[in-house]
């Protein structure tokens, strides 16, 4: 089976084959991806995937209501936990982002309704021939970044937002020769 070149390793295969690029509309999963993409800044996605199960444990399965209530004691515990990314700014941002996420849910009913507006409520299907053609940011990710920052989010620059858009299926950036490209197109047509 032909895959995107980045999805060849054993660690990346399952993620590539089952999650990356699948349109997400579940608020909890959207929160998980936006936090993990912020944690990835400056690191490899493989590092995040290796730590993902522990992240879920430490972050109460990425329940925004719980994360928004973290206090100084919980922050200190997280900062000391080698199973996650122990970056003070990223951990503080995750807690702040949970609060901003809840504000968006209150205003729009769901985070899903808010975030999908940046792509016109429809997955953008690209037609990349090779990974090297895929941009690191787009006008849509720049607009998303500005919107999230205005609403109090941290670690959501245009590149992080584009990685989030790819992960959460707001864009289909599988290369056209990848088996997932066609599968996702077929699922979108249903």
C-alpha positions as CSV (number, residue, x, y, z in Angstrom):
1,X,0.0,0.0,0.0
2,X,1.3,3.4,-0.9
3,X,1.4,6.0,1.9
4,X,2.6,9.5,2.4
5,X,6.4,9.3,2.9
6,X,6.1,10.6,6.5
7,X,3.7,7.7,7.4
8,X,6.1,4.8,6.7
9,X,7.5,4.1,10.1
10,X,5.8,1.7,12.5
11,X,5.1,4.6,15.0
12,X,3.5,6.8,12.3
13,X,1.7,4.2,10.3
14,X,-1.4,3.7,12.5
15,X,-1.7,7.4,13.1
16,X,-1.4,8.1,9.3
17,X,-3.8,5.2,8.4
18,X,-6.6,5.9,10.9
19,X,-6.5,9.5,12.2
20,X,-4.5,12.1,10.2
21,X,-6.8,14.0,7.8
22,X,-10.1,12.4,9.1
23,X,-12.6,15.3,9.5
24,X,-13.2,15.7,13.3
25,X,-16.3,17.2,14.8
26,X,-15.9,15.9,18.3
27,X,-15.0,18.8,20.7
28,X,-13.0,16.7,23.0
29,X,-10.8,15.3,20.2
30,X,-10.5,18.8,18.7
31,X,-9.2,20.0,22.1
32,X,-6.8,17.2,22.3
33,X,-5.3,17.9,18.9
34,X,-5.0,21.6,19.4
35,X,-3.2,21.0,22.7
36,X,-0.9,18.3,21.3
37,X,-0.1,20.4,18.2
38,X,0.9,23.3,20.5
39,X,3.1,20.8,22.6
40,X,4.8,19.7,19.4
41,X,6.2,23.2,18.6
42,X,9.9,22.7,18.0
43,X,9.7,18.9,18.3
44,X,8.8,15.9,16.1
45,X,5.2,14.5,15.9
46,X,6.8,11.2,16.8
47,X,7.8,12.5,20.2
48,X,4.2,13.6,20.8
49,X,2.8,10.2,19.6
50,X,5.2,8.3,21.9
51,X,3.9,10.4,24.9
52,X,0.3,10.6,23.8
53,X,-1.1,7.9,26.2
54,X,0.6,9.6,29.1
55,X,-0.6,13.0,28.0
56,X,-4.1,11.7,28.1
57,X,-3.6,10.4,31.6
58,X,-2.0,13.6,32.9
59,X,-4.5,15.9,31.1
60,X,-7.6,14.0,32.3
61,X,-8.3,12.7,28.9
62,X,-8.3,16.2,27.5
63,X,-11.5,17.2,29.2
64,X,-11.5,21.0,28.8
65,X,-13.6,21.6,31.9
66,X,-11.1,19.7,34.0
67,X,-8.0,21.2,32.4
68,X,-9.4,24.8,32.8
69,X,-9.6,24.2,36.6
70,X,-6.0,23.2,37.0
71,X,-4.3,25.0,39.9
72,X,-0.7,25.8,40.9
73,X,-0.3,22.4,42.5
74,X,-1.4,20.5,39.4
75,X,0.8,22.8,37.3
76,X,3.8,21.9,39.5
77,X,3.0,18.1,39.2
78,X,2.8,18.4,35.4
79,X,6.0,20.3,35.2
80,X,7.8,17.5,37.1
81,X,6.3,14.7,35.0
82,X,8.9,13.3,32.5
83,X,6.1,11.5,30.6
84,X,4.9,14.8,29.0
85,X,6.6,17.8,27.5
86,X,7.8,19.7,30.5
87,X,7.8,23.2,29.1
88,X,6.5,25.8,31.5
89,X,5.0,28.0,28.8
90,X,3.4,25.1,26.9
91,X,1.7,23.7,30.0
92,X,0.5,27.2,31.1
93,X,-0.8,27.7,27.5
94,X,-2.7,24.4,27.6
95,X,-4.5,25.5,30.8
96,X,-5.2,28.9,29.3
97,X,-6.4,27.3,26.1
98,X,-8.9,25.1,27.9
99,X,-10.4,28.3,29.4
100,X,-10.6,30.0,26.0
101,X,-11.9,26.8,24.5
102,X,-14.8,26.8,27.0
103,X,-15.5,30.5,26.2
104,X,-15.8,29.6,22.5
105,X,-18.1,26.7,23.3
106,X,-20.4,29.0,25.3
107,X,-20.5,31.6,22.5
108,X,-20.9,29.2,19.5
109,X,-22.5,26.1,21.1
110,X,-19.5,24.0,20.1
111,X,-15.9,24.5,19.3
112,X,-16.5,22.5,16.2
113,X,-18.9,25.1,14.9
114,X,-16.3,27.9,15.5
115,X,-13.2,26.1,14.1
116,X,-14.7,24.7,10.9
117,X,-15.8,28.2,9.8
118,X,-12.1,28.9,8.8
119,X,-12.5,26.3,6.0
120,X,-16.1,27.2,5.0
121,X,-17.4,24.2,7.0
122,X,-16.0,21.8,4.5
123,X,-12.7,19.9,4.3
124,X,-10.3,21.5,1.8
125,X,-9.0,18.8,-0.5
126,X,-5.5,19.5,-1.9
127,X,-3.8,17.6,-4.7
128,X,-0.2,17.4,-3.7
129,X,2.0,15.1,-5.7
130,X,4.8,15.0,-3.1
131,X,5.2,15.9,0.6
132,X,7.7,18.7,-0.3
133,X,4.8,20.6,-2.0
134,X,2.7,20.8,1.2
135,X,2.9,24.3,2.8
136,X,3.6,24.8,6.5
137,X,0.8,27.5,6.7
138,X,-1.9,28.9,4.5
139,X,-4.2,32.0,4.6
140,X,-6.8,29.8,6.4
141,X,-4.3,28.8,9.1
142,X,-3.2,32.5,9.4
143,X,-6.8,33.5,9.9
144,X,-7.4,30.7,12.4
145,X,-4.3,31.7,14.3
146,X,-5.4,35.3,14.5
147,X,-8.9,34.3,15.6
148,X,-7.7,32.0,18.3
149,X,-5.1,34.5,19.6
150,X,-7.8,37.2,19.8
151,X,-9.9,34.8,21.9
152,X,-7.0,34.2,24.4
153,X,-5.3,31.1,23.0
154,X,-1.5,30.6,23.2
155,X,0.9,28.5,21.0
156,X,-1.5,28.7,18.0
157,X,0.7,30.3,15.4
158,X,-0.1,29.8,11.7
159,X,2.2,26.7,11.4
160,X,0.7,25.1,14.5
161,X,-2.8,25.9,13.2
162,X,-2.0,24.3,9.9
163,X,-0.7,21.1,11.6
164,X,-3.9,21.1,13.6
165,X,-6.0,21.5,10.4
166,X,-4.2,18.5,8.8
167,X,-4.6,16.4,11.9
168,X,-8.2,17.2,12.5
169,X,-9.2,16.8,8.8
170,X,-10.0,20.4,8.0
171,X,-7.7,19.8,5.1
172,X,-6.8,16.6,3.2
173,X,-3.1,16.8,2.7
174,X,-2.4,13.2,1.9
175,X,-0.5,13.0,-1.4
176,X,-2.7,11.9,-4.3
177,X,-0.8,8.6,-4.6
178,X,-1.5,7.7,-0.9
179,X,-4.3,5.2,-0.4
180,X,-5.8,7.4,2.3
181,X,-6.3,10.3,-0.1
182,X,-8.9,8.4,-2.1
183,X,-10.5,6.8,1.0
184,X,-11.1,10.2,2.6
185,X,-12.5,11.6,-0.7
186,X,-15.0,8.7,-0.8
187,X,-16.0,9.2,2.8
188,X,-16.5,12.9,2.2
189,X,-18.7,12.2,-0.8
190,X,-21.1,10.0,1.4
